[in-house]
Amino acid sequence: MRRVLAHTFLILCVALIALFAFSNQQDISIGLFPLPFEVVIPLYLLIPLLFLLGYLFGCLTSWPTKVALKRKVRAEEKRNKAMRDEMDRRTTDQALTSLPIARSN
């Protein structure tokens, strides 16, 4: 069921992109102020390109935070494992000391 929904969503997205491309075939002239030239690009390429650039910018700006959080998670997992091992050791030691000692006559 999940696969069917995913494929349906994908087909819908492809159809919308195709409609957008066919509807916006005019060329756009982009002038970059300090530079003396202009770039002419079709609108159906410009908008996805701007979305891609925005996505890449977002990924690059969030990457340092993600790396720092992963480092903290790894350190906490290491600390939790050490605490679990210590707790297991103490529980085992306590269980062994509470056993009655068999005396031989």
HUUR-V625129 format. One record per residue. BURIAL is + if it has 24 or more other ideal C-beta (glycine too) atoms within 12 Angstrom, else -. Layout:
burial:BURIAL
burial:BURIAL
This chain:
burial:-
burial:-
burial:-
burial:-
burial:-
burial:-
burial:-
burial:-
burial:-
burial:-
burial:-
burial:-
burial:-
burial:-
burial:-
burial:-
burial:-
burial:-
burial:-
burial:-
burial:-
burial:-
burial:-
burial:-
burial:-
burial:-
burial:-
burial:-
burial:-
burial:-
burial:-
burial:-
burial:-
burial:-
burial:-
burial:-
burial:-
burial:-
burial:-
burial:-
burial:-
burial:-
burial:-
burial:-
burial:-
burial:-
burial:-
burial:-
burial:-
burial:-
burial:-
burial:-
burial:-
burial:-
burial:-
burial:-
burial:-
burial:-
burial:-
burial:-
burial:-
burial:-
burial:-
burial:-
burial:-
burial:-
burial:-
burial:-
burial:-
burial:-
burial:-
burial:-
burial:-
burial:-
burial:-
burial:-
burial:-
burial:-
burial:-
burial:-
burial:-
burial:-
burial:-
burial:-
burial:-
burial:-
burial:-
burial:-
burial:-
burial:-
burial:-
burial:-
burial:-
burial:-
burial:-
burial:-
burial:-
burial:-
burial:-
burial:-
burial:-
burial:-
burial:-
burial:-
burial:-
